[in-house]
Amino acid sequence: MKLALHWQILIALIIAAISGYFAGTDATIFGITWLAIFSFIGTLFLNALKMIVVPLVIAAIITGVANVGSSGGFGSLGLKTLGYYVLTSFIAILIGLVMVNLIQPGVSDNGVPVLETNEQVTNAVAGKSAGDVVDVFLRMIPTNVIDAAAQGQMLGIIFFSILFGFFMTRLKGGLKETMNNFWQGVFEVMMMMTNLIMKFAPLGVFGLVATSVAKTGFDQFGNLALFFITVVIALGIHLLIVMPVLLKTLGKVDNPWLHFQAMAPALLTAFSTSSSSSTLPVTLNALENRAGVSNRVSSFVLPLGATVNMDGTALYECVAAVFIAQMFGVPLDFSTQLLIVVIALTTSIGVAGIPSASLVAISIILVAVGLPAEAIGLLLVVDRLLDMMRTAVNVFSDSVGAVIIAKSEGEKNVLTSKHF
């Protein structure tokens, strides 16, 4: 019987925990330690994820920007939409940053780092300063885009892809159609490759978790539970407090809770599928028929939101990066955390809408602040359930943006009593 992927990952997690605990660091088979075998499997999976990052991000951004540009979406409606998305993503990141510093899920009770680090990692993080925030913006315009791709400087790749996609819409005749078909084809191929790699996620989880348990036992699982709680609380604050406040203040909605009622089908679909794109038809239907937003606004705001607006993902990226630093016992000063905020905001826009977008984005953040990208293996233990939750937050934020923008465009039929 074919099991759903999340059940496969859960089973792999249980087997990995048992295998890693009993194997430890010394048990061998045919002269090879089990730890080396676990590490080999986990590293293969991480290498496969890293392999697809650059072409996947480039193709996703170029096709997304080209589609928006072709529909004439860079006018007043587009500016309002993008402004809302940047605002809510920034608020979500700040909420995550405050909660992870307040709860400190990665700090052990005895003050000893849960995970072993080395002097090179500590120095790399300590070497970050306010100048690195400036460097982020300098790296957004690379002198050599091929070299930037080879070194994993994703911000430069994102900026180049946005420009490329925008000016691609300015081509005439057959050239425009050819370029659109080419990049759409690249995107479809990369999506298929990503789906293939994610089929091996249970094996990857097994290797990564077994390696961690073999080295540290079950010490880190208490921290993971606290990390899970931290993310859930932060997502709850954003969903249940920030969104209603925005509906009340910016959208002039008398009863913001009516919008939760209107969007219930979309929220449940988003939670069960963990995909903003798959939920899009349900979200459109709920927004137009249950919330009363016009097709003119919803058909523009929602598809764009599925591409660039990821409040829950941005929040999760920030919490995850700081959590991993806490697990290694590496202190993050204000400038380094500001660097995380800037990169989380940029990458949540740049890699949104693709499978395992958060894993791609978190690896970019970890490398940028000098932490080992391999640490994201720990997050796979709780990533699936949190993915379901943050997808629901992403979808709801898109719908709130549509209501606010519809109200700003003078629509009177939004969230009226006749819809309920």
Secondary structure as UniProt FT lines:
FT   HELIX           5..23
FT   TURN            24..26
FT   STRAND          28..29
FT   TURN            30..31
FT   STRAND          32..33
FT   HELIX           34..70
FT   TURN            71..72
FT   HELIX           76..103
FT   TURN            105..106
FT   TURN            109..110
FT   HELIX           119..126
FT   HELIX           130..139
FT   HELIX           145..150
FT   TURN            151..152
FT   HELIX           154..168
FT   TURN            169..170
FT   HELIX           173..199
FT   HELIX           201..216
FT   TURN            217..218
FT   HELIX           219..237
FT   HELIX           238..242
FT   HELIX           243..249
FT   HELIX           257..262
FT   HELIX           264..273
FT   HELIX           276..289
FT   HELIX           295..308
FT   HELIX           311..327
FT   TURN            328..329
FT   HELIX           334..350
FT   TURN            352..353
FT   TURN            355..356
FT   HELIX           357..369
FT   HELIX           373..379
FT   HELIX           380..408
FT   TURN            409..410
FT   TURN            414..415
FT   HELIX           417..419
//
